[in-house]
Amino acid sequence: MITPASTVPWQQLDDKVARRVLQSGDTLMLVEFSFAAGGIGALHSHAEHEQVGLITSGRFEVTVGNDTRVLGPGDSYHAALNQPHGVRALEDGTIIDAFTPLRADFLGN
């Protein structure tokens, strides 16, 4: 499936964070998150979903497990099953996350 990003709607999660599901298959999903400066992806973990993320713009304080670092464009992270992770936008920016298996809770919203 080929999907131009311009055809994918955003879902506003709060006043500083929005997301859109760019692609999803049977077991894999690609999601773009847009953050305004100060936006938070609260610390959480997934019992069923492995996640990798790529910072595509902006600067973020990223926590994975006990490791917290400032990441920028081109930097990435991996959150294994049950591993706490979260982000804080230090400036406006975007993150692309891949999930496996896909996040059914992100579909249809």
Summary of the structure (lengths in Angstrom):
residues: 109
radius of gyration: 13.2
end to end distance: 20.1
largest distance: 37.9
contacts: 302
relative contact order: 0.28
helix: 6%
strand: 52%
